[in-house]
């Protein structure tokens, strides 16, 4: 014990930037790994953020700088075999043998860039490095140890961005149970990641259904869900257009449903009075084939301009129609446009929208459709069922 205290005091003799405690002594030790990083608040006061990892969760706490010595001694003693630490000028490697003998290695290194790198890369993601998330491992984003593969870091950020957008909505209510329909799930592992987020991170009991047109995809996804032991996630064969579901639906997700398939998904969500809708549209061809400007012919003069404007108008109309149907609606940037031009996500939540606001939203749609001779599928579907 004295040797351990002496070694840790030598480490913290300089200001420590980062500490990683790992390599458990036995299975009874609760956490697989612990990361400790130097942070500062808005007033510039420094503190340490402690992240403790189990297989499926991450626990956080903040400690004062003068508490670091005691924290490290308590953590390592009789619990872990290894501790790595970095200051601005030195890298430490502390190891403890099976017999309890302490070895402290150190070398002079320039670690000044570590703090900046850590700050830029170590955003407070919901899906953190160190979590053992099987879908991300199978997708090739995580290693088996839960570390992000460098070449997949952009994909890791994109997935977290989507989860963050959903989490912003989830945190507004204390949900205990949710029924979720994922239209056009395809082979994407995002459905599985979402299930993990709801069940393992938010501790929400979910019934989740993925829908796709391809029988082989459905079979494969059900096999994967069984392998992961995701008991309340299953996949069904079906068309977004004609899919019928008789029970209550809390959330509808539709990612990259092509052209008017997005409209049918939104229509179904509104008809079911879903509490939340998340949609990333794709291949908005409908308006592009219909556009005939009355007085703004410049828009249809150049093919690429017509295509892009038509796509943006399609999503603007969808947003307004959701508002007219009683949903507070936002159009958000899903991922950086440098990675994909299909980067708009529609987020809608059932709300008490005033009649004036509903009428204004519908009036704006009418003005646009008259100017460009549009005949929107979603507008027709909602009107036919008197949903607006």
N, C-alpha and C positions, 0 to 999 in steps of 0.2 A: 504493500500500500504506500509506503514512504517513497519508493522509487517511482511509482505512478504519479504521486503528487509533485515530486521534483521535476519529472519530465513535462507534465502539463504546465507547471509554472514557468519552465524554460520556454515552452511554446508561446504562452501568452505574455511573455516579457515584451514582445512587440505587439502592435495592433493586428489582430487576426482578421483576415478578410473572409476566409471560408474554412469550414471544418466538415469532414465526412467521416462518420463513425459507421463501421461495417464489420461483417464477418462474425456472426453470433457465436457465442460459446456453447449454447445449447438451444434446443427447440422451445424451451419455456420462455425465452426472451421474446417479448411482445413484438418488437419492431425489427424489420429486416435491415433497415438502414436509416440513418439520421443525418440530415443536412443542416448545417448551421451557417447562416450568412450575415455579414455585417450590412446593416441598412441605416437609413437616416430618414426622419420624418420631415414634414414641410418646413419645420423651424430649424432644421439642420441637426437636431439631436440624434446621436447614434444609438443604435440598439441591435440586438441579434434576433433574427427570425429562425425559429427551430421548426423543421419539418420532419415528422416521424412517419415512416412508411410501413404499413402492413401490406399484405398481398393485394388488397383491393381498395384501401383507403389511405388518405394522408391527413395527419393531425398537425395543427399549427399552434404555436405559442410564441410570444415575444418575451425576451428577457433583457434586463439592463446589462450594459457592458461589464459592470463589476460583478455580475452573477455568473459570468462565463466559466471561471475556474471551477466553482462548485458544481455547475451543470455538467461539465466534462468529466469530472471525477466520479460523480454519481452515475453518469451514463456508462462509462467504460468499466468501472470496477465490477468484476465478476459477471460482466454481460457480453463484452465484445473483445475481439482479438486485435482489431486494427483501427487506427485513427490517422487520417491524413489532414494536414493543416497548412494553410498558406498565409503568409504575411506579404508585405510589399517586396521584401528582399530575401525571404527564406521559404523553402519548402520542407516541411517536416513529415516524417513517416514513423509513426509509433506502432510497435508490434508487441504483443504479449504472448509468451509461450504457454503451452498447456500447464506448465508448472508455475506459471505466474510471473516469470521473469520478464522484465521490461527492457525493450530495446528501442532507442530513439535515434533515428537517422535524420540528418539534415544537410541541406546543401544550399548554397547561395544562388538564388535565381531572381530574375526580374519579373515580379508578379503584378506590377502596377496596372497592367491592362486587364487583369482578371476581374477586378471590381466592375469596370465598365462593361466588359463582355458579359458578365453575369447579369448585370442590370438590364442589358438589352435583350439577352436571350432568355433569361429566367423570368419572363412575364408570369403573372400569377394565373397560370392556366388551370382550368378545371380538371383536365386529364393530364396529370403530371408525370414527368419522368420518375421511374421507380415503381409506379403502379404496374401490376401484372394484368394487362388488359388483353385477353386472348384475341379479340378481333383485330386489334392494332398489331399484334405480333404476326398473325396470319396475313394481314394486309402488307406486311413488310415495313411498317412504320416504326415499330418497336423491335428491339432484340428480345430474346427470351428473358433477359434480366430487366426489361422495362426501360431500356435506354433508347432514345430517339436515334435512328440511323441518319447520319448527316445528310445524305442525298434525299431523304424524305422529310426534311424539316419543314419545307413549304406545305406539304400535305398535312403534316402534324398541326401547323398553324391554322390551316383551312378547316380541319375537323373541329379544332377547339373553337374557332370563330362561330361555327354553326351551333355548337353546344352552348356557347355563351349567349347567343341570340335567344335560344330557347330558355336558358336559365334565367334571363332577365324577366321573362314572362312568368315562369314557374314561381319565382321568389315573391311574387305579388300575393300569392295565396298559399295557405298551408294545406296542400293537397296530400291526401292519404292514399287515394286510389285514382287511377286514370285508365280510360279506354282509349287506345290510340290506333288509328288506321294510317298505314303508310302506302300510298298509291304509287304503283310503278316502281317498286323497291329494287328490281333488277338484281344483279349480283353484288351490288354495293354492300360493303361491310358497315356502312354508316348506320343501318338499321340496328345491327348488333351493338354498335358502340352506344347508340341511343338507349337501348335496353339496359346496358351496363350503367349508364349515367343515372337513369331513373331508379333502378333497383339498388345498386351498390353505393352510389354517391348520395342520392337524395332520399333513399329509403322509402320510396313510393311503390306501392303495390300496383303493378300495371298489367293490363291485358292488351297485348300488342299484336296487330294483324298486318302482315305484309301482303300486298296484292300485286300480281304480275301476270302477263299473258303467256309466258313461256313455261311449259310443264316441267322441263328439265331444271330450270332455275328454281322453281318452287320446291321440287324434290330435293335439290342440293341444299337449299336454304333451311329446309326443315331438318335435314340431317345435321347441319352445322349447329342449329339451335339445340338439338338433342345432345350433341357432343359437348357444347358449352354448359349444358344443364340449365338453359334459359327456358324454364318450364312454362312460362306464360307468354311466350313468343311463338307464333306459328304463322305459316304462309299459305295463302290460298290462290288458286287459279281463277282469274276473273278479269273482266274489262271494266275500266273506270266508268265508262258510259252507262253500263247496265247493272253495276254492282248494287246489291240490296243488302242493307243491314238494319235489323229491326230494333236493336238495343240502343241505349244512349251512347253517344260518341263525344268524348271530351276534347280530343285533338286530332286534326287531320294534317298529314305531312305529304307533300308531293314534290319530289325533286326531279327536275329535268323531264317531266311529262311533256311529250312532244306536241307542239301546236295547240289545238283545241282540247287535247286530253287534260291540260291544266284547267280549262274552263269547266269541264265536266267534274273534275275533282273539287273545284271551288263551289260549284253548284250543289254537289252532294253535301259538302261540309256545311253550307248555309242551310240546306233543307233539314239536316240533322240537328241544327242549332249547336254545332260544335263550339266549345268555349274558346278554342285556339286553333289558328290555321297558320301553317308555315309552308310557303310554296316558292320554289326556285324554277321559274318558267324556262322553256326551251323551245327553239325553232318556231318563233312566232310568224307563221306564214300567212295567216288569215288576212290581216289588214294589208299586207304587202300585195296580195293578189286583188284586193278590192279598191285600193286607194285611187281616187280620182278627184284631186283638189279643185274646188270651184274657183278660188281666187289666188291660191298659193301654188301654182304649177311648178315653181322652182324646186319644191320638195320632191317632185316625181321626175325632175329633169335628169338627175344622176342616179343610176341604179343603186350604188352603195349607200347614198344618202337616204333614198326611199326605203331601203331595207332596214337601216338602223332607226330611222325616225318611226317607221311602222312598228318596229319591235317595242320602242319606248312608249308609243301611244297605246299599244296593246296593254302594257302593264299599268299605264296610267288609268285606263278605262277599268281594268280589273280592280285596282285600288279604290276607285270611286264607287264602283258597284258594290264592293264589300261594305263601304261606308254607308251606302244607301240601304243596305240590308241589315244595318245595325252593328257594324264592327268598327272599332277603332283600328285604323290601318296605317302601317308604315311601309315604305319601300326603302330597303337598306342595302348597302354594299356588302355582299356575301364574302367575296374574296377580291383581292387586288385585280384590277382589270388587266394588269400585265400578265397574269396567269390564265385568265379566261375572260372573253367578252361577255359571257353569260353569268354576270356577277350580281344580278339583282335578286334579292329575297323579299317576298311579300310576307309581312307578319301582321296578323289580324287577330283581335281579341273581342269577344262579344261584350258590348258595352251599351250604356244608355245614351245613344246618339239622339240629339234633339231632332224634331221633325224638320226644322228649318235647315239643319245641316244635311239631313238626308235628301231633302228636295234640291238643295244647291248642288250636291254631288251628282244627282241624277240629271239636273239641268246642264251641268258641264259636259256630261257624257253625250247628251242630246245635241249640244252645240258642235261638239267634235265630230260626231257621226254624220251630221248634216253637211258640215264643211267638206268632209273627205269621202262621203258616200260609203261609210262603213256599216256593216251589218253584223255586230258582235254576237257570237254564239252565246256567251255568258248572259248578255242582256236579254236575249230571246228566251233562254232557259228560265231565268228568274221571273220574267214577265208572264210566261206561260203558266207558272205555278203561283203567281201573285205573291212572290216573295219580296218584291219591291213595288 
